[in-house]
């Protein structure tokens, strides 16, 4: 099954392009869930979540809607000796999603500085061990980890590899559609090479995919779907509502292709 969504949903600059003018932020999620089947939760990277927050979110979405939750920074970027305690705290907060069968998985996004070293390999193994009861997807931000040994290790742990589409810059990860668990995960960051290294969380992902680019990406996602139970595709080009716009178009393309329609991009 294909789940299409965006990386986060609560952006004030989506009012107008996606959310109706005047809509309160408290109504964003229920509106978003009219159009998409899952979303990534990003605030959990910046602050440790609590159970009541996810319980509240569940009340705003229909049954079958799924959440992918980004791991807290203390687990991926700012590791301390208390990381195991933080891991348990994080998992406890996910209980409402688990009980409602609404958890797509935990997104472990590591920074570019997380290189393929013995220390980092041991840490990743330990972290996945602590999270062994929770579905996980790992996103690497450099090419070091794109090797067969890593793919095989993730498969043994039934941990998904996040396939990214991003600017093809030196050291940045390549588009590598490997499946390492029963579910596949794509994140489309855009291709803004100018601000990828120097921009902030808005300018780095300031990119609108063309219809032709979406058609080409859809081919890979559909091919992967033949080998996976579920396929999650998240658009992270969130500036000014570009992500939901591209995600809606991508849904149309996938639906058309899955129905055998020979749709083609506008030339």
C-alpha positions as CSV (number, residue, x, y, z in Angstrom):
1,X,0.0,0.0,0.0
2,X,1.2,3.5,-0.8
3,X,1.1,6.3,1.8
4,X,1.8,9.8,0.5
5,X,2.3,12.8,2.8
6,X,4.6,15.6,3.8
7,X,7.4,16.2,6.3
8,X,5.4,18.0,8.9
9,X,2.0,19.7,8.4
10,X,2.0,22.8,10.7
11,X,3.5,25.6,8.7
12,X,2.0,29.1,8.8
13,X,3.2,29.8,5.2
14,X,0.9,27.0,4.0
15,X,-2.1,29.2,4.8
16,X,-3.3,30.3,1.4
17,X,-1.4,27.7,-0.7
18,X,-2.9,24.8,1.2
19,X,-4.8,25.7,4.3
20,X,-7.8,28.1,3.9
21,X,-7.2,31.7,4.9
22,X,-8.2,32.3,8.5
23,X,-7.8,28.6,9.6
24,X,-6.5,28.1,13.1
25,X,-3.4,26.0,13.5
26,X,-5.4,23.6,15.8
27,X,-7.5,22.7,12.7
28,X,-4.5,22.0,10.4
29,X,-4.2,18.3,11.0
30,X,-7.9,17.4,10.5
31,X,-7.8,19.4,7.2
32,X,-4.5,17.8,6.2
33,X,-5.9,14.3,6.8
34,X,-8.6,15.0,4.1
35,X,-5.9,14.8,1.5
36,X,-3.1,12.6,2.8
37,X,-2.8,9.2,4.5
38,X,0.2,9.9,6.7
39,X,2.5,12.6,7.9
40,X,5.9,13.0,9.5
41,X,6.0,14.5,13.0
42,X,9.1,16.7,13.2
43,X,8.8,18.7,16.4
44,X,9.8,15.5,18.3
45,X,13.4,16.1,17.1
46,X,13.5,19.4,19.0
47,X,11.5,18.5,22.2
48,X,10.8,15.1,23.8
49,X,7.1,14.2,23.1
50,X,4.5,13.2,25.7
51,X,1.7,10.7,25.3
52,X,-1.1,13.2,25.6
53,X,0.1,15.0,22.5
54,X,-0.2,12.0,20.3
55,X,-3.6,11.1,21.9
56,X,-4.8,14.5,20.9
57,X,-3.5,14.1,17.3
58,X,-5.3,10.8,16.9
59,X,-8.6,12.5,17.7
60,X,-8.1,14.7,14.6
61,X,-7.5,12.0,12.0
62,X,-9.5,9.1,10.6
63,X,-8.8,5.5,11.3
64,X,-6.0,4.2,9.1
65,X,-4.1,7.5,9.1
66,X,-0.4,6.9,10.0
67,X,2.3,8.9,11.7
68,X,6.1,8.7,11.2
69,X,7.8,10.2,14.2
70,X,11.3,11.8,14.0
71,X,13.6,10.7,16.8
72,X,14.7,13.2,19.4
73,X,18.0,15.0,18.8
74,X,19.5,13.3,21.8
75,X,19.3,10.0,19.9
76,X,20.8,11.1,16.6
77,X,22.6,14.4,16.9
78,X,23.5,15.1,20.5
79,X,24.3,11.8,22.0
80,X,25.0,11.7,25.7
81,X,25.6,9.0,28.3
82,X,21.8,9.2,29.1
83,X,20.7,8.2,25.6
84,X,19.2,4.9,26.7
85,X,17.0,6.7,29.2
86,X,16.0,9.2,26.5
87,X,15.2,6.2,24.2
88,X,12.8,4.7,26.8
89,X,11.2,8.1,27.4
90,X,10.7,8.5,23.7
91,X,9.2,5.0,23.3
92,X,6.8,5.6,26.1
93,X,5.4,8.7,24.4
94,X,4.6,6.6,21.3
95,X,2.2,4.3,23.2
96,X,-1.0,5.9,22.0
97,X,0.1,5.6,18.4
98,X,1.1,2.0,18.9
99,X,-2.1,1.1,20.6
100,X,-4.1,2.7,17.8
101,X,-2.0,0.9,15.2
102,X,-1.2,4.4,13.8
103,X,2.6,4.3,14.0
104,X,4.3,4.0,10.6
105,X,7.7,4.0,12.4
106,X,10.4,6.1,14.0
107,X,12.6,8.1,11.7
108,X,16.2,8.2,12.7
109,X,17.8,11.0,10.7
110,X,21.5,11.2,11.3
111,X,23.6,14.3,10.3
112,X,26.2,14.5,7.6
113,X,28.8,14.3,10.3
114,X,27.7,10.8,11.3
115,X,30.2,8.9,9.2
116,X,30.8,5.2,8.8
117,X,33.2,4.6,11.7
118,X,33.5,1.8,14.3
119,X,32.2,4.0,17.0
120,X,29.1,5.1,15.0
121,X,28.5,1.5,13.8
122,X,28.4,0.2,17.4
123,X,26.2,3.1,18.5
124,X,23.7,2.5,15.7
125,X,23.6,-1.2,16.5
126,X,23.0,-0.4,20.2
127,X,20.3,2.1,19.3
128,X,18.4,-0.3,17.1
129,X,18.7,-2.9,19.8
130,X,17.0,-0.6,22.2
131,X,14.3,0.1,19.7
132,X,13.9,-3.5,18.5
133,X,10.1,-3.5,19.4
134,X,9.5,-0.4,17.3
135,X,9.6,-0.1,13.5
136,X,12.5,2.1,12.5
137,X,13.7,3.8,9.4
138,X,17.3,5.2,9.1
139,X,18.3,8.2,7.0
140,X,21.9,8.8,6.4
141,X,23.0,12.2,5.1
142,X,26.3,11.1,3.5
143,X,27.5,8.4,1.1
144,X,29.6,6.5,3.6
145,X,26.7,4.2,4.6
146,X,25.6,3.3,1.1
147,X,27.4,0.0,0.9
148,X,26.2,-3.6,0.8
149,X,27.5,-4.4,4.3
150,X,25.2,-1.7,5.8
151,X,22.2,-2.8,3.7
152,X,22.6,-6.4,4.9
153,X,23.0,-5.3,8.5
154,X,19.7,-3.3,8.3
155,X,18.0,-6.3,6.7
156,X,19.0,-8.5,9.6
157,X,17.5,-6.0,12.0
158,X,14.4,-5.5,9.8
159,X,15.2,-1.7,9.8
160,X,14.2,0.3,6.8
161,X,16.6,2.4,4.8
162,X,15.3,5.9,3.9
163,X,15.7,6.5,0.2
164,X,16.3,10.2,-0.4
165,X,16.1,12.5,-3.3
166,X,18.3,15.5,-2.8
167,X,20.9,17.7,-4.6
168,X,23.6,15.5,-6.1
169,X,26.5,17.2,-4.3
170,X,29.9,15.8,-3.3
171,X,29.4,13.6,-0.2
172,X,25.6,13.9,-0.2
173,X,23.7,10.6,-0.4
174,X,22.8,9.2,-3.8
175,X,19.3,8.1,-4.8
176,X,19.6,4.5,-3.8
177,X,16.3,2.6,-3.8
178,X,17.3,-0.3,-1.5
179,X,14.6,-2.2,0.5
180,X,15.9,-3.4,3.9
181,X,12.7,-4.1,5.7
182,X,9.1,-5.1,4.8
183,X,8.3,-1.4,4.4
184,X,10.0,1.1,2.1
185,X,10.4,4.8,2.8
186,X,11.2,7.7,0.4
187,X,11.9,11.3,1.4
188,X,12.0,13.9,-1.3
189,X,13.9,16.9,-0.1
190,X,14.1,18.9,-3.4
191,X,17.1,19.6,-5.5
192,X,18.1,23.1,-4.3
193,X,21.9,22.7,-4.5
194,X,22.6,26.4,-4.0
195,X,21.4,26.4,-0.3
196,X,21.8,22.8,0.6
197,X,24.9,23.3,2.7
198,X,24.4,26.9,3.7
199,X,20.6,27.4,4.0
200,X,18.3,27.1,7.0
201,X,15.3,24.7,7.4
202,X,13.3,26.8,5.0
203,X,15.7,27.9,2.2
204,X,17.4,24.5,2.0
205,X,14.1,22.8,1.0
206,X,12.9,25.6,-1.2
207,X,12.2,23.6,-4.3
208,X,9.2,22.7,-6.4
209,X,9.4,19.4,-8.4
210,X,8.3,19.7,-12.0
211,X,5.7,17.4,-13.3
212,X,8.4,15.5,-15.3
213,X,10.5,15.0,-12.2
214,X,7.5,13.6,-10.3
215,X,6.8,11.2,-13.1
216,X,10.3,9.9,-13.0
217,X,10.3,9.6,-9.2
218,X,6.9,7.7,-9.4
219,X,8.5,5.0,-11.6
220,X,10.9,4.1,-8.8
221,X,8.3,4.3,-6.1
222,X,5.9,2.0,-8.0
223,X,8.7,-0.5,-8.8
224,X,9.6,-0.6,-5.1
225,X,6.0,-1.1,-4.1
226,X,6.0,-4.4,-5.9
227,X,8.6,-5.7,-3.4
228,X,7.4,-4.0,-0.2
229,X,4.3,-4.3,2.1
230,X,3.9,-0.5,2.5
231,X,5.7,2.4,0.8
232,X,5.9,5.7,2.5
233,X,6.7,8.8,0.5
234,X,7.2,12.1,2.3
235,X,7.8,15.5,0.6
236,X,10.1,17.7,2.6
237,X,10.2,20.7,0.2
238,X,7.9,22.5,2.6
239,X,8.5,26.2,1.9
240,X,5.4,28.1,0.8
241,X,3.2,25.0,0.5
242,X,5.3,23.3,-2.2
243,X,5.2,20.0,-0.4
244,X,1.5,19.4,-0.3
245,X,1.1,20.7,-3.8
246,X,3.7,18.2,-5.1
247,X,2.3,15.4,-2.9
248,X,-1.2,15.8,-4.3
249,X,0.2,15.7,-7.8
250,X,2.3,12.7,-7.0
251,X,-0.8,10.9,-5.6
252,X,-2.6,11.5,-8.9
253,X,0.4,10.1,-10.9
254,X,0.6,7.0,-8.7
255,X,-3.1,6.4,-8.9
256,X,-3.1,6.8,-12.7
257,X,-0.1,4.5,-13.1
258,X,-1.5,1.8,-10.8
259,X,-4.7,1.8,-12.8
260,X,-2.8,1.2,-15.9
261,X,-3.3,4.6,-17.4
262,X,-0.6,5.8,-19.8
263,X,-0.4,9.3,-18.4
264,X,2.5,11.4,-19.3
265,X,3.9,14.7,-18.1
266,X,3.1,17.9,-19.8
267,X,6.0,18.6,-22.1
